Amino acid sequence: MSEQIKFFLPGPTYVREDVRQAMTKPMVGHRSAGFKDFYVKLSAKLPALLRTKGDVMVASGSSTLVMESAVISCVQKDVLNLTNGAFSERWHSISKSTGRSADKLSAPWGQAVDPEAVRAALRRKKYEAITVVHNETSTGVMNPIADIAKVVREESDALVIVDAVSSLGGAPVETDAWGIDITLAGTQKAIAVPPGLTVFTLSDRAAERAKAVPHRGFYTDLLRYLDKHKEGGFITTPAIPLLWALDVQMDHILAEGMEARWARHQRLQEKTAGWAASRGCEYASAEGVRSLTVSCFRPPAGVDPQAIVKGCTERGYTIGGGYGDWKPTTFRIGHMGEVRESDLDALLQVIDQILEKVAAPAAR
Ligand SMILES: Cc1ncc(COP(=O)(O)O)c(C=O)c1O
């Protein structure tokens, strides 16, 4: 891969040329023996990514489909949604919109969820499941999933359902070691495959729990996915070209190695942090809980974050604007997926030029 990456959105992310090319093969039938053989081989590569000895399934749909499916399949009534940003708030909306009796435990945007607050909530009321977003893409905060899952296990038999959408493939996500019942992630972020697929796990106890839930729907029934997966196939016609892309990208990911991939993301985060500190860009996320894959900043006083985003676009670079409530006040740099340190260096120099230009009138 020699092409310079100029695309730093916090998802979707840059996709390698050979991964893109993999999608252009002539079509095959999804019930053919050849496709089944391909899928079985692809399935063998995915557990290393999600760090599980269990099955990893793939849904043709974006992450929100599996966020919704997890609630529909595994919760009859009471769910606790841990929220500290836009995507965890979405899970609360999903829970309510599917008629569940959903409570919310909120931490302020920019802060992580406190495991001890979760403990207190679980002592107040019994829940069938908790949902939590590992990496809040809206704020650049990483929640301490290992600690939260431990508290949940100590206090209750609630399922631990984790959105690892913008962390999986860029930061440690230990499905088995942390005791996660469902880990889900879309492929378009640190996994660096085009949007449209979501990989997910389903623990034995989550599958058992789901059996007792009536009306799990069809597209949203995670047990149906599991049954078909065990037969080597899909519940419906899958997004075949995206699966080809995922297969090629999994070879790249496994060749790099998970630990090396996390270490690269750590270096990218540290480089971004060092740059920001010397340019007066203030982290919007609290110290100690900052994401390895996306950094969210408030620009120096007097600088409009949109001017930085626009300036990047004019120079052929893409970064993220603020998200949700933070749209007017922040900008985000996605340093995930295939981004190398040299790519990031070039972007940061570009932002330097923009800051010099837009900050100058304010300083005068
Ligand atoms: C943390 C997180 N969860 C969920 C989603 C929703 O993903 P999708 O829009 O692909 O359904 C996103 C999208 O950016 C995200 O960042």
The ligand as an ORCA input file, in Angstrom:
! r2SCAN-3c Opt
* xyz 0 1
  C     -20.071      4.070     18.063
  C     -21.053      3.950     16.957
  N     -22.125      3.167     17.122
  C     -23.045      3.030     16.159
  C     -22.925      3.683     14.955
  C     -23.980      3.514     13.925
  O     -23.469      2.910     12.833
  P     -24.271      2.831     11.433
  O     -24.588      4.233     11.044
  O     -23.275      2.220     10.540
  O     -25.472      2.011     11.667
  C     -21.828      4.513     14.736
  C     -21.673      5.240     13.462
  O     -20.863      6.124     13.298
  C     -20.868      4.645     15.763
  O     -19.799      5.428     15.601
*
